[in-house]
Amino acid sequence: MPALGFIESSGASPFGVGLLAAIEVDFDLSFILQMVVFAALVVLLKGLLFDRVLKVFEERERRTDGAKAEARAMQERSGELLRRYEAELDRVHQVAAVEREQVRAETAKLEAAILAEAREAVQRIVDHGRERLEAEVRSMQDELSRQSGPLASQIASKVLGRELS
């Protein structure tokens, strides 16, 4: 085949190259053989490599989408579990508050009963102490009453300096 050449008609090239610029393309049997080999390689590689690589890419994409969907589902499920946990925690706090209030009320009743019993015990001790003091005072008064006559005679005799009869 004849060579094709392109010659620039103007004297100045936009690239600053000289007046003559030529590209030669030679069409012969080696070109046709290269095209046939290229087409055969494309057909052969399509079945052996390209389709398999595309299947791997599709499978990866499918698994990625599946994993994303599964992650979304797990996230939604964990959100629901968290909401249930928080609701249960609130319920437990409420039950604990009620029980705490019941224990506080029972403790207050027990404290009041213990204080009342302690007051009664103290009152009994005080009453017993008063009774003993009153008995001792009466006993001393009786003893003083018995001894006051002879003691008055002794005092009078000492003051007067003589015995009284």
Buried (B, 14 or more C-beta within 10 A) or exposed (E): EEEEEEEBEEEEEEEEEEEEEEEEEEEEEEEEEEEEEEEEEEEEEEEEEEEEEEEEEEEEEEEEEEEEEEEEEEEEEEEEEEEEEEEEEEEEEEEEEEEEEEEEEEEEEEEEEEEEEEEEEEEEEEEEEEEEEEEEEEEEEEEEEEEEEEEEEEEEEEEEEEEEE
